[in-house]
């Protein structure tokens, strides 16, 4: 009997020691452990649970209702309980709680029902793990993945845009979207004056866009352009390279600037400011993304410039720099379409130089070329920006006058005739002008034939004349 008593004491001591070890284990693990009654009131928590939720002691959290006091959204708790009732447990259930200081945490819970002797649920016990940092990392990685996909899409699209104006607008729009910014400007370098000017912008006033011109070395954009190195400013208040007083145009504290270069030659600068994603600062990853955008944009901008130059050469006369016959035909077709849609009146002048052969014979072909260039300058100086002056061929010119009826066109023609007559050439020169107004249902061929006949009559009337085709 004495042996049994001694053994019973050993068992009791063992149970007592096991309980102590169990309690030490519960209190030392990093995961939060909790127990709540059937009404969701907490009656046991370990210290890790207290720490996770930002409380100082167990007394501050015991007695709180899980659904009402801790869960961010009640429907999350309801879904948790549905899983428990359906399966008898919940494994790796993700939900959001509000920490004591108001910070939103993402927790992962594995829980079971606490049951009485009859097997009836009388509460819930479980383990929770704080996965907030992991969640933030997952979101960050997902954002970076989305940004990478957007950059790849940007590359595919940007190379297909040939119009420079549309291209820079696209670059600005995509840069602000990918980098989650409110402000962006793309500045091109004007080599003739050594200044940067804004070609496209988002989040800036029209007045700023029009007036801003920055010399190399001036302000942050000018320094970036001159030195050819990108800049990331996380907080201008504490950045020793720059002072807020010297950078009044930067309203936000964080911004980025990157030079646009192609084959070592400066094209311009891209400026990004005012992060709008909730984070106040741009990061090194943002700068890498901006650099990738700028590299792709640089080649596209260079191609667009070359395309514009080639397009310009294809529609301009190389001697006078006026529009050529091809451009004239396209413009007439456009005006006819506009007339058919909106009934916009327009007129056409055809001009021939009187005795141009005699001028060439007397002064040589080089002087004749100078005369043609000068004549082009005279025409442009007397006309509106919307008027199209074209060299039709040899010593003939045509001028397209949008929104102009025949009476108004005759006044323009007379003004041109007088301007040429009064100009001091090597010897006095004059022009003859035919005038016609477009009428409904006329083809381009009919219009040109009519103005050609009007010019023929002006020549036959003694030259230095204006004749209207009525």
FENGINOR-V298632 format. One record per residue. N is the residue number from 0. RES is the residue in one small letter. PSI is psi in degrees with one decimal (none if undefined). Layout:
n:N res:RES psi:PSI
n:N res:RES psi:PSI
This chain:
n:0 res:x psi:-41.3
n:1 res:x psi:-34.9
n:2 res:x psi:-39.0
n:3 res:x psi:-39.6
n:4 res:x psi:-43.4
n:5 res:x psi:-40.5
n:6 res:x psi:-38.5
n:7 res:x psi:-39.4
n:8 res:x psi:-40.5
n:9 res:x psi:-40.7
n:10 res:x psi:-44.6
n:11 res:x psi:-43.5
n:12 res:x psi:-39.9
n:13 res:x psi:-44.6
n:14 res:x psi:-41.2
n:15 res:x psi:-42.4
n:16 res:x psi:-37.7
n:17 res:x psi:-42.3
n:18 res:x psi:-40.3
n:19 res:x psi:-43.0
n:20 res:x psi:-39.3
n:21 res:x psi:-45.1
n:22 res:x psi:-40.8
n:23 res:x psi:-39.1
n:24 res:x psi:-45.9
n:25 res:x psi:-40.4
n:26 res:x psi:-20.3
n:27 res:x psi:-19.3
n:28 res:x psi:153.8
n:29 res:x psi:-21.7
n:30 res:x psi:149.8
n:31 res:x psi:135.8
n:32 res:x psi:136.9
n:33 res:x psi:159.1
n:34 res:x psi:139.2
n:35 res:x psi:150.4
n:36 res:x psi:-177.4
n:37 res:x psi:-15.7
n:38 res:x psi:10.7
n:39 res:x psi:16.9
n:40 res:x psi:126.3
n:41 res:x psi:131.1
n:42 res:x psi:-8.2
n:43 res:x psi:136.5
n:44 res:x psi:151.7
n:45 res:x psi:174.6
n:46 res:x psi:-33.3
n:47 res:x psi:-37.6
n:48 res:x psi:-41.4
n:49 res:x psi:-46.3
n:50 res:x psi:-41.7
n:51 res:x psi:-41.0
n:52 res:x psi:5.0
n:53 res:x psi:20.8
n:54 res:x psi:164.2
n:55 res:x psi:-35.5
n:56 res:x psi:165.4
n:57 res:x psi:-35.2
n:58 res:x psi:-29.2
n:59 res:x psi:-20.7
n:60 res:x psi:-26.6
n:61 res:x psi:136.7
n:62 res:x psi:-11.9
n:63 res:x psi:149.8
n:64 res:x psi:123.2
n:65 res:x psi:-48.6
n:66 res:x psi:-42.0
n:67 res:x psi:-38.6
n:68 res:x psi:-23.3
n:69 res:x psi:-42.0
n:70 res:x psi:138.6
n:71 res:x psi:-42.0
n:72 res:x psi:123.3
n:73 res:x psi:-33.4
n:74 res:x psi:-24.9
n:75 res:x psi:-42.2
n:76 res:x psi:-38.8
n:77 res:x psi:-40.2
n:78 res:x psi:-37.8
n:79 res:x psi:-46.5
n:80 res:x psi:-35.2
n:81 res:x psi:-41.5
n:82 res:x psi:-41.6
n:83 res:x psi:-46.6
n:84 res:x psi:-33.2
n:85 res:x psi:-42.6
n:86 res:x psi:-16.9
n:87 res:x psi:-5.1
n:88 res:x psi:168.5
n:89 res:x psi:130.5
n:90 res:x psi:128.6
n:91 res:x psi:46.7
n:92 res:x psi:123.8
n:93 res:x psi:132.0
n:94 res:x psi:167.2
n:95 res:x psi:138.2
n:96 res:x psi:164.2
n:97 res:x psi:114.7
n:98 res:x psi:163.2
n:99 res:x psi:-34.0
n:100 res:x psi:7.2
n:101 res:x psi:-8.6
n:102 res:x psi:138.3
n:103 res:x psi:125.9
n:104 res:x psi:151.1
n:105 res:x psi:119.6
n:106 res:x psi:154.3
n:107 res:x psi:123.5
n:108 res:x psi:141.1
n:109 res:x psi:118.8
n:110 res:x psi:158.0
n:111 res:x psi:160.8
n:112 res:x psi:143.2
n:113 res:x psi:126.0
n:114 res:x psi:151.8
n:115 res:x psi:-172.8
n:116 res:x psi:-25.6
n:117 res:x psi:-0.9
n:118 res:x psi:11.6
n:119 res:x psi:139.0
n:120 res:x psi:128.0
n:121 res:x psi:-0.7
n:122 res:x psi:-173.7
n:123 res:x psi:138.3
n:124 res:x psi:149.3
n:125 res:x psi:175.2
n:126 res:x psi:134.5
n:127 res:x psi:148.4
n:128 res:x psi:131.8
n:129 res:x psi:113.4
n:130 res:x psi:23.5
n:131 res:x psi:-46.6
n:132 res:x psi:-40.4
n:133 res:x psi:-40.4
n:134 res:x psi:-44.6
n:135 res:x psi:-41.3
n:136 res:x psi:-42.7
n:137 res:x psi:-43.5
n:138 res:x psi:-42.0
n:139 res:x psi:-44.3
n:140 res:x psi:-38.0
n:141 res:x psi:-41.1
n:142 res:x psi:-42.0
n:143 res:x psi:-37.1
n:144 res:x psi:-44.3
n:145 res:x psi:-42.6
n:146 res:x psi:-41.0
n:147 res:x psi:-43.7
n:148 res:x psi:-38.9
n:149 res:x psi:-37.3
n:150 res:x psi:-42.4
n:151 res:x psi:-41.3
n:152 res:x psi:-36.5
n:153 res:x psi:-44.7
n:154 res:x psi:-42.8
n:155 res:x psi:-38.4
n:156 res:x psi:-42.7
n:157 res:x psi:-31.5
n:158 res:x psi:-14.3
n:159 res:x psi:-7.0
n:160 res:x psi:122.2
n:161 res:x psi:-26.0
n:162 res:x psi:123.6
n:163 res:x psi:-42.0
n:164 res:x psi:-45.4
n:165 res:x psi:-33.7
n:166 res:x psi:-50.2
n:167 res:x psi:-34.4
n:168 res:x psi:-40.5
n:169 res:x psi:-43.2
n:170 res:x psi:-46.1
n:171 res:x psi:-45.3
n:172 res:x psi:-45.8
n:173 res:x psi:-38.1
n:174 res:x psi:-44.1
n:175 res:x psi:-36.7
n:176 res:x psi:-48.2
n:177 res:x psi:-40.4
n:178 res:x psi:3.6
n:179 res:x psi:56.1
n:180 res:x psi:156.8
n:181 res:x psi:-22.1
n:182 res:x psi:139.1
n:183 res:x psi:140.8
n:184 res:x psi:140.4
n:185 res:x psi:117.1
n:186 res:x psi:134.7
n:187 res:x psi:147.4
n:188 res:x psi:122.0
n:189 res:x psi:103.0
n:190 res:x psi:-27.1
n:191 res:x psi:-33.4
n:192 res:x psi:-3.4
n:193 res:x psi:37.4
n:194 res:x psi:154.8
n:195 res:x psi:135.4
n:196 res:x psi:149.8
n:197 res:x psi:120.8
n:198 res:x psi:-31.9
n:199 res:x psi:148.1
n:200 res:x psi:157.5
n:201 res:x psi:133.1
n:202 res:x psi:5.0
n:203 res:x psi:148.7
n:204 res:x psi:154.6
n:205 res:x psi:-35.1
n:206 res:x psi:-41.7
n:207 res:x psi:-42.6
n:208 res:x psi:-43.9
n:209 res:x psi:-41.5
n:210 res:x psi:-21.7
n:211 res:x psi:119.5
n:212 res:x psi:125.1
n:213 res:x psi:127.9
n:214 res:x psi:154.1
n:215 res:x psi:129.8
n:216 res:x psi:-18.6
n:217 res:x psi:143.0
n:218 res:x psi:-176.6
n:219 res:x psi:-44.9
n:220 res:x psi:-40.6
n:221 res:x psi:-37.7
n:222 res:x psi:-41.4
n:223 res:x psi:-41.5
n:224 res:x psi:-42.9
n:225 res:x psi:-44.0
n:226 res:x psi:-20.0
n:227 res:x psi:20.8
n:228 res:x psi:140.2
n:229 res:x psi:158.3
n:230 res:x psi:132.7
n:231 res:x psi:120.6
n:232 res:x psi:113.0
n:233 res:x psi:-38.0
n:234 res:x psi:108.6
n:235 res:x psi:-22.4
n:236 res:x psi:-25.8
n:237 res:x psi:12.0
n:238 res:x psi:116.0
n:239 res:x psi:-17.2
n:240 res:x psi:-26.3
n:241 res:x psi:155.7
n:242 res:x psi:137.9
n:243 res:x psi:-38.5
n:244 res:x psi:-25.7
n:245 res:x psi:-2.3
n:246 res:x psi:60.2
n:247 res:x psi:-21.8
n:248 res:x psi:-15.2
n:249 res:x psi:103.6
n:250 res:x psi:-41.6
n:251 res:x psi:167.2
n:252 res:x psi:-26.1
n:253 res:x psi:137.6
n:254 res:x psi:169.2
n:255 res:x psi:147.2
n:256 res:x psi:138.4
n:257 res:x psi:132.4
n:258 res:x psi:143.7
n:259 res:x psi:114.6
n:260 res:x psi:145.3
n:261 res:x psi:119.3
n:262 res:x psi:40.2
n:263 res:x psi:-3.5
n:264 res:x psi:134.5
n:265 res:x psi:128.2
n:266 res:x psi:-38.8
n:267 res:x psi:-157.6
n:268 res:x psi:142.1
n:269 res:x psi:130.1
n:270 res:x psi:133.1
n:271 res:x psi:133.3
n:272 res:x psi:166.0
n:273 res:x psi:78.9
n:274 res:x psi:136.7
n:275 res:x psi:11.8
n:276 res:x psi:5.8
n:277 res:x psi:-33.8
n:278 res:x psi:136.2
n:279 res:x psi:-26.1
n:280 res:x psi:145.0
n:281 res:x psi:152.0
n:282 res:x psi:173.2
n:283 res:x psi:-34.1
n:284 res:x psi:-40.0
n:285 res:x psi:-41.1
n:286 res:x psi:-38.9
n:287 res:x psi:-39.7
n:288 res:x psi:-44.1
n:289 res:x psi:-41.6
n:290 res:x psi:-40.2
n:291 res:x psi:-41.9
n:292 res:x psi:-45.0
n:293 res:x psi:-38.7
n:294 res:x psi:-43.6
n:295 res:x psi:-38.5
n:296 res:x psi:-35.8
n:297 res:x psi:-49.1
n:298 res:x psi:-39.8
n:299 res:x psi:-40.7
n:300 res:x psi:-42.1
n:301 res:x psi:-42.8
n:302 res:x psi:-40.4
n:303 res:x psi:-38.5
n:304 res:x psi:-44.7
n:305 res:x psi:-40.8
n:306 res:x psi:-40.9
n:307 res:x psi:-39.7
n:308 res:x psi:-43.7
n:309 res:x psi:-41.4
n:310 res:x psi:-40.1
n:311 res:x psi:-43.3
n:312 res:x psi:-32.7
n:313 res:x psi:-17.1
n:314 res:x psi:9.4
n:315 res:x psi:152.0
n:316 res:x psi:122.9
n:317 res:x psi:-25.6
n:318 res:x psi:-49.6
n:319 res:x psi:-12.7
n:320 res:x psi:15.4
n:321 res:x psi:167.7
n:322 res:x psi:147.8
n:323 res:x psi:-175.1
n:324 res:x psi:-40.7
n:325 res:x psi:-44.9
n:326 res:x psi:-41.3
n:327 res:x psi:-45.5
n:328 res:x psi:-45.7
n:329 res:x psi:-41.9
n:330 res:x psi:-40.6
n:331 res:x psi:-43.7
n:332 res:x psi:-40.6
n:333 res:x psi:-42.8
n:334 res:x psi:-36.2
n:335 res:x psi:-42.5
n:336 res:x psi:-41.2
n:337 res:x psi:-39.4
n:338 res:x psi:-43.6
n:339 res:x psi:-29.7
n:340 res:x psi:-42.3
n:341 res:x psi:0.7
n:342 res:x psi:35.4
n:343 res:x psi:114.4
n:344 res:x psi:149.1
n:345 res:x psi:159.0
n:346 res:x psi:166.4
n:347 res:x psi:134.5
n:348 res:x psi:139.5
n:349 res:x psi:128.1
n:350 res:x psi:136.1
n:351 res:x psi:137.5
n:352 res:x psi:128.3
n:353 res:x psi:127.6
n:354 res:x psi:39.7
n:355 res:x psi:-32.4
n:356 res:x psi:-41.3
n:357 res:x psi:-37.6
n:358 res:x psi:-43.8
n:359 res:x psi:-43.5
n:360 res:x psi:-36.0
n:361 res:x psi:-36.5
n:362 res:x psi:-4.0
n:363 res:x psi:158.4
n:364 res:x psi:-31.7
n:365 res:x psi:-44.2
n:366 res:x psi:-33.0
n:367 res:x psi:-38.7
n:368 res:x psi:-41.2
n:369 res:x psi:-40.4
n:370 res:x psi:-45.5
n:371 res:x psi:-41.5
n:372 res:x psi:-43.3
n:373 res:x psi:-40.2
n:374 res:x psi:-40.2
n:375 res:x psi:-42.1
n:376 res:x psi:-39.5
n:377 res:x psi:-45.9
n:378 res:x psi:-49.3
n:379 res:x psi:-38.2
n:380 res:x psi:-22.3
n:381 res:x psi:-2.4
n:382 res:x psi:170.4
n:383 res:x psi:166.7
n:384 res:x psi:-34.4
n:385 res:x psi:-13.2
n:386 res:x psi:144.2
n:387 res:x psi:117.8
n:388 res:x psi:121.4
n:389 res:x psi:142.2
n:390 res:x psi:114.8
n:391 res:x psi:-29.6
n:392 res:x psi:136.3
n:393 res:x psi:-116.5
n:394 res:x psi:24.2
n:395 res:x psi:142.9
n:396 res:x psi:151.1
n:397 res:x psi:145.0
n:398 res:x psi:123.2
n:399 res:x psi:126.0
n:400 res:x psi:93.9
n:401 res:x psi:152.4
n:402 res:x psi:40.5
n:403 res:x psi:123.5
n:404 res:x psi:-179.6
n:405 res:x psi:-33.0
n:406 res:x psi:-43.0
n:407 res:x psi:-38.0
n:408 res:x psi:-34.6
n:409 res:x psi:-34.6
n:410 res:x psi:-42.5
n:411 res:x psi:-45.0
n:412 res:x psi:-43.8
n:413 res:x psi:-38.2
n:414 res:x psi:-40.4
n:415 res:x psi:-42.4
n:416 res:x psi:-44.4
n:417 res:x psi:-36.3
n:418 res:x psi:-39.9
n:419 res:x psi:-43.4
n:420 res:x psi:-35.1
n:421 res:x psi:-7.6
n:422 res:x psi:143.6
n:423 res:x psi:94.2
n:424 res:x psi:-174.7
n:425 res:x psi:-36.8
n:426 res:x psi:158.5
n:427 res:x psi:136.2
n:428 res:x psi:151.3
n:429 res:x psi:168.5
n:430 res:x psi:156.7
n:431 res:x psi:143.1
n:432 res:x psi:130.2
n:433 res:x psi:141.9
n:434 res:x psi:135.3
n:435 res:x psi:146.3
n:436 res:x psi:138.0
n:437 res:x psi:136.1
n:438 res:x psi:154.0
n:439 res:x psi:137.9
n:440 res:x psi:-0.7
n:441 res:x psi:140.5
n:442 res:x psi:168.0
n:443 res:x psi:-40.8
n:444 res:x psi:-44.7
n:445 res:x psi:-41.4
n:446 res:x psi:-45.8
n:447 res:x psi:-38.3
n:448 res:x psi:-39.2
n:449 res:x psi:-43.9
n:450 res:x psi:-30.3
n:451 res:x psi:-40.1
n:452 res:x psi:-37.1
n:453 res:x psi:-39.8
n:454 res:x psi:-41.4
n:455 res:x psi:-40.8
n:456 res:x psi:-36.0
n:457 res:x psi:-39.3
n:458 res:x psi:-42.8
n:459 res:x psi:-20.3
n:460 res:x psi:6.7
n:461 res:x psi:3.7
n:462 res:x psi:172.2
n:463 res:x psi:43.0
n:464 res:x psi:162.5
n:465 res:x psi:126.4
n:466 res:x psi:134.1
n:467 res:x psi:134.1
n:468 res:x psi:106.8
n:469 res:x psi:none
